[in-house]
Amino acid sequence: REVAATFAIEQVVVLGLGAVIGTLGGIALMWTMIPFLQLGEAARVVEPPIRLTVPWTSLVGYIALVAALLIVSVVWSTRRVSARR
């Protein structure tokens, strides 16, 4: 039982941190790179400028979906570890 709990905590930490770092890294990359890609056909700055927005409602929905999948994955893998004992 303790091994399964330790395994579950490890999975939540590793997968959760990966999801958080990936999401924040993607947003940071967007804010960093998109301004350099604002060139039109004539290699001039695009008018009007590109507006950077994060679709927060969609992002929250995706994060909720990933969290649900994380929970299912941890429960399933923890039960498999417990069943082998």
C-alpha positions as CSV (number, residue, x, y, z in Angstrom):
1,R,0.0,0.0,0.0
2,E,2.8,2.4,0.8
3,V,4.6,1.6,-2.4
4,A,1.5,2.3,-4.4
5,A,1.0,5.6,-2.6
6,T,4.6,6.6,-3.3
7,F,4.2,5.6,-6.9
8,A,1.0,7.6,-7.2
9,I,2.6,10.7,-5.7
10,E,5.6,10.3,-8.0
11,Q,3.4,10.1,-11.1
12,V,1.4,13.2,-10.1
13,V,4.5,15.2,-9.5
14,V,6.3,14.2,-12.7
15,L,3.3,14.4,-15.0
16,G,1.8,17.5,-13.3
17,L,5.1,19.4,-13.4
18,G,5.5,18.4,-17.1
19,A,2.1,19.7,-17.9
20,V,2.6,23.0,-16.1
21,I,6.1,23.6,-17.5
22,G,4.9,22.7,-21.0
23,T,1.9,25.1,-20.8
24,L,3.9,28.0,-19.4
25,G,6.8,27.3,-21.8
26,G,4.4,27.4,-24.8
27,I,2.9,30.7,-23.7
28,A,6.4,32.2,-23.1
29,L,7.5,30.9,-26.5
30,M,4.4,32.5,-28.1
31,W,5.1,35.9,-26.5
32,T,8.8,35.7,-27.5
33,M,8.7,34.4,-31.1
34,I,5.5,35.8,-32.6
35,P,6.7,39.4,-32.7
36,F,9.7,38.3,-34.8
37,L,7.3,36.6,-37.3
38,Q,5.2,39.6,-38.1
39,L,6.4,40.2,-41.6
40,G,4.2,40.5,-44.7
41,E,4.9,39.6,-48.3
42,A,7.0,42.7,-48.8
43,A,9.1,42.1,-45.6
44,R,7.5,45.0,-43.8
45,V,5.8,45.0,-40.5
46,V,2.2,43.9,-40.8
47,E,-0.5,46.6,-40.3
48,P,-2.4,46.2,-38.1
49,P,0.0,44.4,-35.8
50,I,-0.7,40.8,-34.8
51,R,-2.6,40.8,-31.5
52,L,-1.3,38.1,-29.1
53,T,-4.1,36.6,-26.9
54,V,-4.3,33.5,-24.9
55,P,-7.7,31.8,-25.1
56,W,-8.0,31.3,-21.4
57,T,-11.3,29.5,-21.4
58,S,-10.1,26.9,-23.9
59,L,-6.8,26.6,-22.0
60,V,-8.6,25.9,-18.8
61,G,-10.8,23.3,-20.5
62,Y,-7.7,21.6,-21.9
63,I,-6.0,21.7,-18.5
64,A,-9.1,20.2,-16.9
65,L,-9.0,17.4,-19.5
66,V,-5.3,16.7,-19.0
67,A,-5.9,16.7,-15.2
68,A,-8.7,14.1,-15.6
69,L,-6.5,12.0,-17.8
70,L,-3.6,12.3,-15.3
71,I,-5.9,11.1,-12.5
72,V,-7.2,8.2,-14.5
73,S,-3.6,7.3,-15.5
74,V,-2.3,7.4,-11.9
75,V,-5.2,5.4,-10.6
76,W,-4.9,2.8,-13.3
77,S,-1.1,2.4,-13.0
78,T,-1.3,2.4,-9.1
79,R,-3.8,-0.4,-9.2
80,R,-1.6,-2.4,-11.6
81,V,1.3,-2.0,-9.2
82,S,-0.8,-3.0,-6.2
83,A,-2.2,-6.0,-8.1
84,R,1.2,-7.4,-8.8
85,R,2.0,-7.7,-5.1
